[in-house]
Amino acid sequence: MDLNYRPDLEERIFKFGPPRETKWTFELPAYLQQISDVFRIDADGVYDVNWNRIDGSVEISDQASQVMLYIATHNPDLRFDLETKRQNLVKEGATVGFDPVGSDSDFYVLQEVLTAAD
């Protein structure tokens, strides 16, 4: 969890600090012992990261500066599949004009969807 951010209430976004070198080690569950790929995904895309498999764990070295997920997988197509889905969501949002940052009504719709998911 990266806590190097602050909320900007005027823009209704989180502002993160400058990128910094990071290193994490995650224990891998039994079904992921044979991973073939580790990558990062965030709102802007899918990215390569430096990683090593060490004694049932994965060690990731990267630059952290925003909300992101690291994905370890044995599926060589997952990276492409997730990027395709991300791009489609961005296009769909642009097509319908959904803008929860710039529109109060869109923000409340997003808030209701997230509340209903709990």
C-alpha positions as CSV (number, residue, x, y, z in Angstrom):
1,M,0.0,0.0,0.0
2,D,1.4,3.3,-1.1
3,L,0.5,6.2,1.3
4,N,2.6,8.9,-0.4
5,Y,-0.3,10.9,-1.7
6,R,-2.7,13.7,-0.6
7,P,-6.3,14.4,-1.7
8,D,-6.9,17.5,-3.7
9,L,-10.5,18.4,-2.8
10,E,-10.7,21.1,-5.4
11,E,-9.8,18.7,-8.3
12,R,-11.2,15.7,-6.6
13,I,-8.1,13.6,-7.3
14,F,-5.3,12.1,-5.3
15,K,-1.9,13.8,-6.0
16,F,1.0,11.4,-5.6
17,G,4.6,12.3,-4.7
18,P,7.4,12.1,-7.2
19,P,8.4,8.6,-8.5
20,R,10.7,6.7,-6.2
21,E,12.6,3.4,-6.4
22,T,10.7,0.6,-4.7
23,K,11.2,-3.1,-4.0
24,W,8.6,-5.6,-2.8
25,T,8.6,-9.3,-2.2
26,F,5.4,-11.2,-2.3
27,E,4.9,-14.9,-1.4
28,L,3.4,-16.8,-4.3
29,P,0.5,-19.2,-3.8
30,A,1.0,-22.8,-4.9
31,Y,-0.9,-22.3,-8.2
32,L,1.5,-19.5,-9.2
33,Q,4.8,-21.1,-8.6
34,Q,5.4,-21.4,-12.3
35,I,4.8,-17.7,-13.3
36,S,6.1,-16.6,-16.7
37,D,5.2,-12.9,-16.4
38,V,4.9,-10.1,-13.9
39,F,3.7,-6.7,-14.9
40,R,2.2,-3.5,-13.6
41,I,-1.1,-2.0,-14.6
42,D,-2.5,1.4,-13.8
43,A,-4.9,3.9,-15.2
44,D,-2.5,4.7,-18.1
45,G,-1.6,1.3,-19.3
46,V,0.4,-1.9,-18.8
47,Y,4.1,-1.8,-18.0
48,D,7.1,-4.0,-17.7
49,V,8.7,-4.3,-14.3
50,N,12.0,-5.9,-13.1
51,W,11.2,-9.1,-11.2
52,N,12.8,-12.3,-9.9
53,R,11.4,-15.5,-8.6
54,I,13.0,-16.4,-5.3
55,D,12.1,-19.4,-3.1
56,G,8.4,-19.4,-3.7
57,S,8.2,-15.6,-3.8
58,V,8.4,-12.9,-6.4
59,E,10.6,-9.8,-5.9
60,I,9.6,-6.8,-7.8
61,S,11.7,-3.6,-8.4
62,D,10.0,-0.6,-9.9
63,Q,9.4,3.1,-9.7
64,A,6.2,3.9,-7.7
65,S,4.3,7.1,-8.1
66,Q,0.5,6.3,-8.4
67,V,-2.2,3.7,-7.8
68,M,-1.1,0.5,-9.5
69,L,-1.5,-3.2,-9.4
70,Y,1.2,-5.8,-9.9
71,I,0.1,-9.0,-11.6
72,A,2.0,-12.3,-11.6
73,T,0.7,-14.9,-14.0
74,H,1.5,-18.0,-15.9
75,N,-0.8,-16.8,-18.7
76,P,1.3,-15.2,-21.5
77,D,-1.8,-13.5,-23.0
78,L,-3.1,-11.9,-19.8
79,R,-1.1,-8.7,-20.2
80,F,-2.5,-8.1,-23.7
81,D,-6.0,-9.1,-22.6
82,L,-6.1,-6.6,-19.7
83,E,-4.7,-3.8,-21.8
84,T,-7.3,-4.4,-24.4
85,K,-10.1,-4.3,-21.7
86,R,-8.6,-1.1,-20.2
87,Q,-8.5,0.7,-23.6
88,N,-12.1,-0.4,-24.3
89,L,-13.2,1.1,-20.9
90,V,-11.4,4.3,-21.6
91,K,-13.0,4.6,-25.1
92,E,-16.5,3.7,-23.7
93,G,-16.1,6.4,-21.0
94,A,-15.1,9.0,-23.6
95,T,-18.0,8.0,-25.9
96,V,-20.7,8.4,-23.2
97,G,-18.9,11.4,-21.7
98,F,-18.6,9.8,-18.3
99,D,-16.4,12.1,-16.2
100,P,-16.6,11.6,-12.4
101,V,-13.9,14.2,-11.8
102,G,-15.5,17.0,-13.8
103,S,-19.2,16.2,-13.3
104,D,-20.9,16.0,-9.9
105,S,-23.7,13.8,-11.3
106,D,-21.2,11.3,-12.8
107,F,-19.3,11.3,-9.5
108,Y,-22.5,10.4,-7.6
109,V,-23.3,7.6,-10.1
110,L,-19.8,6.2,-9.6
111,Q,-20.2,6.5,-5.8
112,E,-23.6,4.6,-6.0
113,V,-22.1,1.9,-8.1
114,L,-19.2,1.4,-5.6
115,T,-21.6,1.5,-2.7
116,A,-23.9,-1.1,-4.3
117,A,-20.8,-3.4,-4.9
118,D,-20.1,-3.6,-1.2
